[in-house]
Amino acid sequence: MDGFRVGEDDFELEGRPVRLLSGALHYFRVHEAQWGHRLAMLRAMGLNCVETYVPWNLHEPRPGTFHDVEALGRFLDAAHDAGLWAIVRPGPYICAEWENGGLPHWLTGAVGARARTRDEEYLGHVDRWFRRLLPQVVARQQDRGGPVIMVQVENEYGSFGSDQVYLRHLADLLRAEGVSVPLFTSDGPEDHMLTGGSVPGILATANFGSGARGAFETLRAHRPKGPLMCMEFWCGWFDHWGTDHVVRDADDAAAALREILECGASVNLYMAHGGTNFAGWAGANRGGGALHDGELQPDVTSYDYDAPIDEFGRPTAKFWRFREVLSAYATEPVPDVPPPPPVLTTPASATLTDWSCLDTVLEALGGPETEHAVPPTFEELDVDRGLIRYALTVPGPRRPYPLSVRGLRDRAVAYVDGRRVGVLTEDAPALETPVAGHARVELWVESLGRVNYGPRTGESKGITGGILHERQYLHGVRARGLRLDAFDSTSAVRGVPATGSAVGRPGLYRGVLEVDSPGDASLELPGWTRGFVWVNGFNLGRYWAVGPQASLYVPSPVLRAGANEVWVLELEGGGERVELS
């Protein structure tokens, strides 16, 4: 009997037409202990398949150093146990509102605009990564008794480039490494995107949020034969810091879903369950129209996406409307909704009195301080997520002049002779008060997330131009990086010397939350400004008082009955209490 295949008009399994009712759920955005529940929720919505990306930068933090690549295999096994097929989108680029679109910082820092092309240096890294990753997929393909039925070649490549040699190389690489299930591409339903991103002989699919009939008409103009599929039906959307929360009406989304299915097409809900950008992995966009050369728009920590299954794993109104639509196309009864995860029943709060100033934290957990003629970028100091302290001397004596930063990405808290004097941004790169010499200047620069979509994907972070006093470049810059993964070592963080008790000052705050009975919870940070939070060594992500996100999701498996360690790395200055509700 035939396995899963792409037919003339439909997907086929053992010679019979099948419709894929899929939902996106990213294993890296959900605590592993909760995969089973979230996958059961997909089944209960009426889906028969799950789709996931694979973030290269999460699994290869440094060239040739791999981290838990096996997580993908464990997730695919969980999908199989849940009775779901699986679609894998391994990249190398994924977009996904994820840091750098999934590309490692060390890679884009080295190859620049040669990324996502036939460039030999770039492809050498891709080949090594895929040979390490793909065994997790190959062993779990449908024709070997596993859940994997399709694998993607690149991702929305037509929105970026037109290198057919590169795309063919990826397709050939997938086949050479043992991928035998059907391959596909996915692009926006526009002529230039479909011609740039599709590959002859490989299924082309479309990504959109509405207007299915028009989108499929465009797709058919390029591919007269083959199954129709919306590989990303954008049923919600993501949020940026400092903007309003985005919501899509449930009835409107359900009507758009019904239109897709009425066209005879398969569908992948993006997202079925969004999850969370834990550990500072949220990406960023740029405004400015088609060229995306405008202001930076960093993504919030929550990836709730206004999805039918919310960040806490609960069904929303959209879930029930989608279940109603999908049930009409299901080939077997839709399972009942599983019991909800446990929730925290008794609120808890704590005052964090153990404080260490940023200089002490940097001394204990940061990399070495090095001196440079001009400011090094994050990539040059091997900082993926985190911050860099740039220190320099304004020579003197000289009268006050404006001090400014060229090419700042993304945000700098400035100190002159130890006194905080302001915050610089890409749009406001000069101090309001001129600086006289002789003076010591420190700039603590934080990355707010690398761009994940558009021509500026892969751009460097940090000070990418120079530091100016009036029109004169200041040289002789000392720089020291602090990576967020330095906090992965609980013993190292516990060993950071306390430098007193403080309120409203930047630094590392530590304390203990007493919890009666663990359950899913929200962490509130009243009065705090911007930074990161860890609970029991688990990085919940970035908080920022500008909103729209006002609290951080705490998965139940992170908490334990009794004492729970809390660390807050405050970068600008704020409160002293945290509250678990």
C-alpha positions in Angstrom: 0.0 0.0 0.0 1.1 3.6 -0.6 2.1 5.8 2.3 1.3 9.5 2.5 1.8 11.2 -0.8 0.9 14.3 -2.9 -1.7 13.4 -5.4 -2.9 15.2 -8.5 -5.7 17.0 -6.6 -5.5 15.8 -3.0 -3.2 14.4 -0.3 -3.4 10.7 -0.3 -2.8 8.1 2.4 -2.7 4.4 1.3 -4.4 5.5 -2.0 -7.3 7.4 -0.3 -7.8 11.2 -0.3 -7.1 12.9 3.1 -7.5 16.4 4.2 -4.9 17.8 6.6 -6.5 19.7 9.5 -3.3 21.0 11.2 -2.4 23.4 13.9 0.9 25.1 14.7 2.3 24.4 18.2 6.0 25.1 18.7 7.7 22.7 21.1 10.2 25.4 22.1 7.4 27.8 23.3 5.7 25.3 25.6 7.2 23.7 28.7 7.9 20.1 27.9 5.8 18.8 30.8 2.8 20.4 29.1 3.2 19.1 25.6 0.8 16.3 26.2 -2.0 18.6 27.3 -1.5 21.1 24.5 -1.5 18.3 21.9 -4.7 16.8 23.4 -6.2 20.3 23.0 -5.4 20.2 19.3 -7.2 16.9 18.9 -10.2 18.2 20.9 -10.4 21.2 18.5 -10.9 18.7 15.6 -7.3 18.7 14.2 -5.5 15.6 12.9 -2.0 17.1 12.6 0.4 19.4 14.4 3.1 21.6 12.7 6.2 22.9 14.3 9.2 25.0 13.3 12.8 24.2 14.5 14.9 27.2 15.8 18.5 26.6 14.8 19.9 29.3 17.1 18.3 27.6 20.2 20.0 24.3 19.4 23.4 25.5 18.1 24.4 28.5 20.4 28.0 28.4 19.1 29.4 26.8 16.0 29.5 23.0 16.5 28.2 23.2 20.0 24.7 21.6 20.1 22.0 21.9 22.8 19.2 19.3 23.2 18.6 18.7 19.5 16.7 15.6 20.7 13.9 17.9 22.0 12.4 17.8 18.5 12.3 14.0 18.5 10.7 13.9 21.9 8.0 16.3 20.7 7.3 14.3 17.6 7.0 11.2 19.8 4.5 13.1 21.9 2.5 14.0 18.8 2.5 10.4 17.7 1.2 9.3 21.2 -1.5 12.0 20.9 -2.7 10.5 17.6 -1.6 13.4 15.4 0.4 13.5 12.2 3.2 16.1 12.1 4.6 18.6 9.7 8.2 19.7 10.3 9.5 23.1 9.2 13.3 22.9 9.9 14.3 26.2 8.4 17.2 27.0 8.3 15.2 30.3 8.6 11.8 30.2 10.3 10.7 33.8 10.9 8.1 32.9 13.6 8.6 36.2 15.5 11.7 34.4 16.9 15.1 36.0 17.6 16.9 36.5 14.2 14.3 34.3 12.5 16.0 31.3 14.0 19.4 31.9 12.4 22.3 31.9 14.8 23.8 35.3 15.7 27.3 33.9 15.0 26.2 32.9 11.5 24.6 36.1 10.4 27.4 38.1 12.0 29.9 36.3 9.8 28.1 36.0 6.5 25.9 39.1 6.5 23.9 39.5 3.3 25.2 36.1 2.1 22.8 34.3 4.4 20.0 32.4 2.7 21.9 32.1 -0.6 24.2 29.7 -2.4 27.2 31.1 -0.6 29.6 28.3 0.3 30.4 29.5 3.8 26.7 29.8 4.7 25.8 26.5 3.1 28.7 24.8 5.0 27.1 25.7 8.3 23.6 24.7 7.1 24.8 21.3 5.9 26.5 20.6 9.2 23.3 21.7 11.1 20.9 19.6 9.0 23.1 16.5 9.3 22.8 16.9 13.1 19.1 17.7 13.1 17.5 15.5 10.4 18.0 12.1 12.1 15.4 13.3 14.6 12.9 13.7 11.7 14.0 10.8 9.4 13.5 8.1 12.1 10.0 9.4 12.8 8.6 9.6 9.2 5.2 8.1 8.4 6.7 5.5 6.1 8.7 4.3 9.1 5.7 4.1 11.5 6.1 7.7 12.8 4.0 10.8 12.6 6.0 13.0 10.2 4.1 13.3 6.8 5.7 16.5 5.3 8.9 18.6 5.6 9.4 22.1 4.4 12.1 23.5 2.2 13.2 26.9 3.7 10.4 29.3 4.8 8.6 32.1 3.0 11.7 32.4 0.9 9.8 34.4 -1.8 9.4 37.2 0.7 13.1 37.5 0.9 15.1 36.1 -2.2 15.1 34.4 -5.5 18.1 32.0 -5.4 16.8 28.9 -6.9 20.2 27.3 -6.7 20.0 27.7 -2.9 16.5 26.2 -2.7 17.4 23.2 -4.8 20.5 22.6 -2.6 18.3 22.5 0.4 15.8 20.1 -1.3 18.6 17.8 -2.4 20.2 17.9 1.1 16.9 16.9 2.7 16.6 13.9 0.3 20.3 13.0 0.7 19.9 12.9 4.5 17.0 10.5 4.3 13.8 12.6 4.2 11.4 10.5 2.0 8.1 12.1 2.9 6.7 14.9 0.6 8.5 18.2 0.6 6.8 21.6 0.3 7.4 25.4 0.2 5.1 28.1 1.7 4.8 31.7 0.5 2.5 34.6 0.4 -0.1 34.3 -2.5 1.6 36.9 -4.6 3.3 36.4 -8.0 6.8 37.5 -6.9 6.7 35.5 -3.7 5.6 32.3 -5.4 8.1 32.6 -8.2 10.9 33.4 -5.8 10.1 30.8 -3.2 8.7 27.8 -4.9 10.7 24.9 -6.4 9.7 23.0 -9.6 8.5 19.5 -8.7 7.9 20.4 -5.0 4.4 21.2 -3.6 3.8 24.9 -3.2 1.5 26.1 -0.4 0.2 29.6 0.5 0.1 31.7 3.7 -2.7 34.2 4.5 -5.3 35.2 7.0 -8.3 35.8 4.8 -9.5 35.8 1.2 -9.0 32.1 0.6 -10.6 32.0 -2.9 -8.5 34.8 -4.2 -5.3 33.4 -2.7 -5.9 29.9 -4.1 -6.7 31.4 -7.5 -3.3 33.0 -7.5 -1.7 29.7 -6.4 -3.5 27.8 -9.1 -2.1 30.2 -11.7 1.4 29.0 -10.7 0.5 25.4 -9.9 -2.5 24.1 -11.9 -2.2 20.7 -10.2 -1.6 19.4 -6.7 -3.5 19.7 -3.3 -4.4 23.2 -2.1 -3.2 24.1 1.3 -3.0 27.2 3.4 0.2 26.4 5.4 -0.3 29.4 7.7 -3.9 30.5 8.3 -3.2 33.6 10.5 -6.1 33.3 12.9 -4.6 35.8 15.3 -1.6 38.0 15.5 1.4 39.0 17.7 2.0 42.0 19.9 4.9 44.5 20.0 6.1 46.3 23.2 4.5 49.8 23.5 1.5 49.1 21.3 -2.1 47.8 21.8 -2.9 44.1 22.2 -4.1 42.6 18.9 -7.4 40.7 18.9 -9.2 39.0 16.0 -12.9 38.4 16.3 -13.7 34.7 16.7 -16.6 34.8 14.2 -14.5 36.5 11.6 -11.7 34.0 12.0 -14.1 31.1 11.9 -15.7 32.4 8.6 -12.2 32.7 7.1 -11.4 29.1 8.2 -14.7 27.8 6.7 -13.9 29.5 3.4 -10.6 27.7 3.2 -12.2 24.4 3.8 -15.0 25.1 1.3 -12.3 25.5 -1.3 -11.5 21.8 -0.7 -8.2 22.8 0.8 -6.2 21.6 3.7 -5.2 24.0 6.5 -2.7 24.7 9.2 -3.9 27.1 11.9 -1.2 29.6 12.8 -1.2 29.5 15.7 -3.4 26.8 17.3 -1.5 27.4 20.5 1.1 30.2 20.6 2.8 29.7 23.9 5.6 31.9 25.3 8.9 33.4 24.2 10.7 32.3 27.3 14.3 33.3 28.0 14.4 36.4 25.8 14.0 34.6 22.5 11.3 37.0 21.2 12.2 38.6 17.9 11.4 42.0 16.4 10.1 43.6 13.3 10.8 46.8 11.6 8.1 49.2 10.3 8.4 51.2 7.1 6.4 49.4 4.6 7.6 46.8 2.1 11.3 47.5 2.7 10.9 47.2 6.5 13.5 49.9 7.1 11.6 51.9 9.8 11.6 51.8 13.5 12.3 48.7 15.5 9.2 46.9 16.8 10.3 44.4 19.4 7.9 41.5 20.2 6.5 40.9 23.7 7.3 37.8 25.7 3.8 36.3 25.4 3.1 34.5 22.1 -0.5 34.0 22.9 -1.2 35.2 19.4 -5.0 35.5 20.2 -4.9 31.8 19.3 -7.9 29.4 19.9 -5.9 27.9 22.8 -4.5 30.7 24.9 -1.1 31.0 26.6 -2.4 29.1 29.7 -3.7 26.2 27.5 -7.4 27.2 27.9 -10.0 27.1 25.2 -11.2 30.5 24.0 -14.3 31.5 22.2 -12.3 31.0 19.0 -11.5 27.4 20.0 -15.2 26.6 20.2 -16.0 28.3 16.9 -13.2 26.5 15.2 -14.2 23.2 16.7 -17.7 23.7 15.3 -16.3 24.4 11.8 -13.7 21.6 11.9 -16.0 18.9 13.2 -17.9 19.0 9.9 -14.7 17.9 8.1 -13.4 15.3 10.7 -13.4 11.7 9.6 -13.8 10.4 13.2 -15.5 11.7 16.4 -13.7 14.7 17.9 -12.4 13.9 21.4 -13.6 15.7 24.5 -11.6 18.6 25.8 -9.0 17.4 28.4 -9.2 18.7 31.9 -7.5 22.0 32.4 -4.0 22.2 33.9 -3.8 23.0 37.6 -3.8 26.7 38.6 -2.3 28.5 41.6 -5.0 28.7 44.2 -3.3 30.9 46.8 -1.6 34.1 45.7 2.0 34.7 47.0 4.2 37.7 47.1 7.8 38.5 48.2 10.0 41.5 48.7 13.4 41.0 47.0 15.9 42.4 49.4 19.1 40.6 48.2 20.5 43.2 45.6 23.7 43.2 43.5 24.6 46.2 41.3 25.0 45.6 37.6 28.8 46.0 37.8 29.0 43.2 40.3 26.7 41.0 38.2 28.9 41.7 35.1 32.0 40.9 37.0 30.6 37.5 38.2 28.7 36.3 35.1 30.0 38.4 32.2 32.7 37.7 29.6 36.1 39.2 29.7 36.5 43.0 29.2 38.4 43.8 26.0 39.6 47.0 24.5 38.8 48.1 20.9 39.5 51.0 18.7 35.7 51.3 17.9 32.7 49.7 19.7 32.4 46.0 18.9 29.0 44.6 18.1 27.1 41.9 20.0 28.1 39.5 17.3 31.8 40.3 17.7 31.6 39.7 21.5 29.5 36.5 21.0 26.4 37.8 22.8 23.1 36.5 21.4 20.7 37.7 24.1 21.7 40.1 26.8 23.6 43.3 27.1 27.1 44.9 26.7 28.7 47.5 28.9 30.7 50.0 26.7 33.1 52.2 28.7 35.3 55.0 27.4 37.0 58.2 28.4 36.1 61.6 27.0 39.5 63.3 27.0 40.0 66.7 28.6 40.1 69.3 29.5 37.4 70.3 27.0 34.2 72.2 27.3 30.8 70.4 27.1 29.8 69.0 23.7 26.9 66.8 22.7 27.6 63.0 23.0 25.8 60.7 20.6 25.8 57.2 19.3 25.6 56.2 15.6 24.0 52.9 14.7 22.6 52.1 18.2 20.7 48.9 18.4 18.7 48.9 20.5 18.7 50.8 23.9 21.4 52.2 26.0 21.3 53.4 29.6 24.0 56.1 29.9 26.2 57.0 32.9 28.7 59.8 33.1 31.2 59.6 36.0 28.9 57.0 37.7 25.8 59.1 37.5 22.8 58.0 35.4 22.2 60.7 32.7 19.6 59.2 30.4 18.4 56.5 28.0 19.5 56.5 24.3 17.6 54.8 21.5 17.9 54.4 17.8 15.5 57.3 17.3 17.0 59.4 20.1 20.7 58.7 20.0 22.1 61.8 21.8 22.2 62.7 25.5 20.1 65.7 26.4 22.9 67.2 28.5 26.3 67.9 26.9 29.4 66.2 28.4 32.6 67.9 29.3 36.0 66.3 29.5 37.7 64.7 31.3 34.9 62.2 31.9 34.2 58.4 32.1 31.2 57.3 30.1 29.4 54.0 30.4 26.7 52.8 28.0 24.8 49.7 29.0 23.3 48.5 25.7 20.6 45.9 25.5 19.3 44.0 22.5 15.5 44.0 22.4 15.4 41.1 19.9 16.9 40.6 16.5 14.7 41.3 13.4 13.0 38.1 12.2 11.4 39.2 8.9 12.3 41.3 6.0 15.5 42.6 4.4 17.0 43.7 7.7 16.9 40.2 9.2 20.3 39.4 10.6 21.4 43.0 11.3 23.9 43.4 14.1 23.1 44.5 17.6 25.0 46.9 19.9 26.8 50.0 18.8 27.2 49.4 15.1 28.6 52.9 14.1 30.5 54.8 16.7 30.4 57.1 19.7 30.7 60.8 18.9 31.7 63.8 21.0 30.4 66.7 18.9 31.7 65.5 15.4 34.7 63.6 16.8 34.8 59.9 17.1 35.9 58.6 20.5 38.3 55.7 20.3 39.6 53.3 22.8 36.4 51.6 23.9 36.4 48.9 26.6 33.5 46.4 26.2 32.2 43.5 28.2 29.2 41.3 27.4 26.6 39.6 29.6 24.8 36.7 27.9 21.4 35.7 29.3 22.5 32.1 29.3 25.0 32.9 31.9 22.1 32.7 34.3 21.4 29.1 33.4 23.9 28.1 36.1 22.0 28.4 39.4 25.1 28.0 41.4 26.8 30.8 39.6 23.9 33.2 40.1 23.7 32.2 43.8 27.4 33.1 44.0 27.0 36.7 42.8 28.0 38.8 45.8 25.2 40.9 47.3 26.1 44.5 47.5 23.3 45.6 49.8 19.6 46.3 49.8 18.2 48.7 47.2 14.9 50.0 45.8 14.6 51.6 42.4 18.1 50.9 41.3 19.2 48.7 38.4 20.8 45.4 39.3 20.0 41.8 40.2 17.4 41.3 42.9 16.9 37.9 44.6 14.3 36.5 47.0 11.9 33.7 47.8 8.3 33.1 47.0 6.4 30.7 49.3 3.9 28.6 47.4 1.3 26.3 49.0 0.2 24.3 46.0 1.9 24.7 42.5 -0.2 25.6 39.5 -0.1 27.8 36.4 0.3 31.4 37.5 0.9 35.0 36.5 3.9 36.9 37.9 3.2 40.6 38.4 6.0 43.1 38.8 4.5 46.3 40.2 6.7 49.3 39.9 9.5 47.6 37.9 10.6 49.1 34.6 12.4 46.6 32.3 14.4 43.4 32.6 14.2 39.7 32.9 12.8 37.3 35.5 13.8 33.8 36.6 11.8 31.4 38.9 13.8 28.4 40.2 16.3 29.1 37.5 13.7 29.1 34.6 13.8 32.3 32.5 10.3 33.5 32.1 11.3 36.2 29.7 11.4 40.0 29.4 9.1 42.3 31.2 8.6 46.0 30.3 6.3 48.6 31.9 5.4 50.1 28.5 3.0 47.1 28.0 0.7 45.8 26.6 1.9 42.7 28.5 1.5 43.4 32.2 2.5 40.0 33.7 4.5 36.9 32.8 3.2 33.4 32.4 4.6 30.9 35.0 4.1 27.3 33.9 3.0 25.0 36.7 6.0 22.6 36.3 8.4 25.5 37.1 6.9 26.0 40.6 7.2 23.7 43.6 5.5 23.6 47.0 7.4 25.7 49.5 10.3 28.0 48.7 10.7 29.2 45.1 13.8 31.3 44.1 13.1 34.5 42.2 15.7 36.6 40.4 14.9 39.9 38.7 17.5 41.5 36.5 16.3 45.1 36.4 18.0 47.2 33.8 16.7 50.7 34.5 15.3 50.9 38.0 12.0 50.0 39.6 10.2 48.2 42.3 11.0 45.7 45.1 8.0 43.3 45.3 6.8 40.5 43.0 3.4 38.9 43.2 2.2 35.5 42.0 -1.5 35.3 41.2 
